Amino acid sequence: MKIPFLAGVSALLLGACATTPAALPEAEALKRAAVQSGPYRDLGYQSPFSGFSPYEPTEPTSWRQVNDAQSEVGN
């Protein structure tokens, strides 16, 4: 228990004593990479609800009738 605690505390102390902080990445380079300047194709927008058909509530029916209506053979 003491060894992991001491290792963690020593890492924090050494990190606090560092003279120069780590440099942040250049933000302008990231913005330049995101600019669409090449020959990219237009993807076009498609609504996620384009093929949706709403279902209305129906009255209760016999489970056998519903099962026969859904079956491929249809006894």
MODELLER restraints for C-alpha pairs under 7 A, 6 or more apart:
rsr = mdl.restraints
at = mdl.atoms
rsr.add(forms.Gaussian(group=physical.xy_distance, feature=features.Distance(at['CA:68:A'], at['CA:74:A']), mean=5.15, stdev=0.5))
rsr.add(forms.Gaussian(group=physical.xy_distance, feature=features.Distance(at['CA:68:A'], at['CA:75:A']), mean=6.67, stdev=0.5))
